């Protein structure tokens, strides 16, 4: 005779085992699904980051192309109507000044004297109230096409090599009285740097005001070094206070806000046509 209680016990244990297996399978499927979703999300973020990096790089690169194209068409002589002539005006007082303007492709001219910012050589004040060159990420006209990028450019005349006292003179000029053989003021062969910063504000959750504030900070390497030295001297705990790092650099400020950006720098020499610079 078969025991009924024993048969029921076997069936009960088999049902319990099946239930455990099913639960384990559900947990395994859930884990696999979660990992797949996370991986897809990560891949999407990497693809988006790569696309954003390319877009900001291309925007900065396009800014240099526009600069060089307009300079070829308007850069004859030392006319201040083009950016090269304006930045490299003769005189030591212009060395180190940051000249800033926003690249607005919808306008006819690349460079407009009425829409620029010119800082003092130490970067702490503005020349004659000229502070209309900063980009405004809240203004539609300051965006480059439909790519939703904003590009701001900074120019600065740089020092010449002190070991070359006559490097600012053109070929065949007299070095004693600083007058050329034709009786005209010698041509000035000047060096200048150009920084192009492109950013995509839409990828940040920060306010327009904070991003605009970043665009008003220092951009040239020379002024960054001076600013860093000053902040370090005034704050002994500089290394442990990340908020101080953003005061001396557009890049550091944008990075702290999580704004995708790309900054490129190129060095140029302003050389009058037909003149061989001695340096």
MARPA-295546 format. One record per residue (C-alpha): z, y, x. Coordinates in steps of 0.02 Angstrom, whole numbers, plus 50000, padded with zeros to 5 digits. Each point is the difference from the previous one (the first is absolute). Example, Ala and Ser with C-alpha at 12.3 -4.5 7.8 and 13.67 -1.06 7.14 Angstrom:
503904977550615499675017250069
END
This chain:
500005000050000499475017350068501325013550007499475015149896501185012050088499274995450171498215002949939500465017049930500845004550165498414995850098498925010449882501215014650011499995000050192498084998950002499895015149883501205009650113498964995950154498395005649914500835016249949500565003550178498254996350067499225011649870501235013850044499624997950185498145000849965500235015949898501015007950139498684995050129498585007049892500985016149975500295001850188498164996850038499485012849869501225012950066499394997550180498195001249942500355016349907500945007450148498614995050119498685007649885501035015949987500185000850190498144997050026499625013849876501175012050088499224996050169498255002349931500515016549919500845006150160498454995550101498895009349877501155015350002500035000250190498104999450008499845013649869501185012050088499204996250169498265003449931500595016249920500715006350165498434994650092498905008849872500995016150027499535000050185498184997049955500035015149883500835010550135498694995750131498555001949878500515017649947500385004950179498234995250051499295011249866501215014750016500764997850172498835010950102500935012450107501845003449969499895005149817501664998949907499014995249845500094981950058501584990550037499654997350185499735018650031501565004349899501164987850088499375003750177500095019049990500245007050177501825003550042501564990450049500865005549840498924987849902500504984850103501054987649901499755008049830499744987549860498555004849888500074989349843498824998149854499664987649862498324991149997499255004549832498294991649985499595008949837499915016850090498415006050086500775002950172501054988550107501025014650070500595015449905501085013250085500755005149833500664982549969500934995150157501744999350071500345006950173501694997250079500825008750146499944991150168501744992549972499534994049826501455008949914499085014049909498315005349933498785012650070499715014849882500504989949849498604987450027500684984649912498674995349873499274985450095501194986049954499364986649882500804998749829500034981949939500255006649824498325009250001498434990249954498885010850112500974994550154499484981849981498524992550093498794993849866500544985549891500904990850140501625009349956500325004250181500605016850066499515005550176500875014050093499425005850172500985008650138499225008950149500835006950156499355008150158500774991250150500485005850174498784998450144500444991850164501075012250100499234993250160498335007349946500335018849993498195004349960499684986049877499805012349857498515008450081498184995549979498904995050146499475014150120501375012449950501045010950116501814994350008500715016250070499705011949856499694987049864498295007649960498394990150003498455004950097499235006649839501475011849972500654990249851501694991949976499944982350072499734985849880501574990149962499924981350017501484994649896500764983449951500664996349826500704985449902499614994849823501114989249890499394992849834501304992549882499364990849846501184993349868499994991949827501435007749899499724988449851500744985350097501685008750016501325002649867500615016150080499775017049918498575011850036501225012750070500684988050131498274994550058499425018250010501545003950104499474986650125498295008250018500855016050058500884991950147499414999550182498474990050049499515003750181500784989650138500565015250102501005007449856500694982949952500754998250174500785017449992500694996949826500724983050049500865007650152500765013849893500624988149864500754988350130500895014550084500735005949835500514982749936500914987950114499854986349867498115001949993499664981550030501054994649849499305012849876498264994849941499855015649892499865010650157498454990950060498935006849857500255018150049498844999350149498504989949942498844998549850499804981550040501874996550001500245009849839498614990949906500614983250064501765003649937499285003149826498954984250003498365009649989498514990750076499195011050132498915000150155500045013150137498665001550133499925012150146498515005550103499955011950147498535011950021499385012850126499255016149935498545003450114498785014549970498174995249996499165001450171501655001850094500714987250119501904999649992500744999650175501364987949944
END
